[in-house]
């Protein structure tokens, strides 16, 4: 059995409700967030409106990763 992680809580009508998730759920959530960042970076690169630095800042990925993606999809600076 995996250990649950406490994410937060709220009180409604005198009852306390606690949000938890296990390690697998937490890992899956992180992977989903990373995949979304990569997808957004690819879309911004193909639009050719922003610089690599601006895309890096906008999506929260390192500049090196943006430059890798640009090479993969043949987008120049």
N, C-alpha and C positions, 0 to 999 in steps of 0.2 A: 504494500500500500504506500502511495506517495504522500509526502507531507504537504499539507495545504498552506498557502501563503495568504496572509491577511492583506486585503487590498483597501478596505475602508468599511465604513459603517454609516447607517442613518437611523434616525428614530422616527417612527410613525405611529401615532396614536398610542404612545406609551410603550411600544415594543421596539427593541433594538434589533436591527437586521444587519448582518455582517456579510460583506463580499469576500469570498475566498476563491482561490484557484490552485490547482496542483502544478507541479513543475512542468508537466507536459503541456498544459494549457498556456502557461507563461511562455514557454519556448515557442509554441506555435504562434502566439500573438506577436512575438518579436520577429519571427520569420515573415509573417504577413506584413508587418510594418516595413521591414527591409525591402520586400518585394514591391510594395507600393511606392517606396522612394525611388527604386530603380525604374519602375514603369513611368513615373512622373518625369524623371530625368530624361528618359528616352524620348518622351513626347516633346519636352521642351527643346531637346537637341534637334529634333526633326523640324521644329518650327523655325529654327535659325534666327531667333529674335534676340535672345540673351547670350551673354558671354558664358564661357565655361565657369568662370568665377561666380557669376550671378546665379547660375543654375545650382552650383554647389551650395551656395548660401540658402537658396530658396528651398531645396529639398532636404538639406541636412546631411549630405554625403560629402566625403573628402574630394577635393579637386582631382586627385589622382584617379579616383573611381569614375568621375565624370569624363575625364580624358580617355580612360579605357573604353567606356561606353561609346564615346564619339568614334574611336578607332574601329570598334566592332560594327558600327552602322555607317561607317565611311563619311562622317561629318567632320569638316575642318573647322578650325577656330574662327 
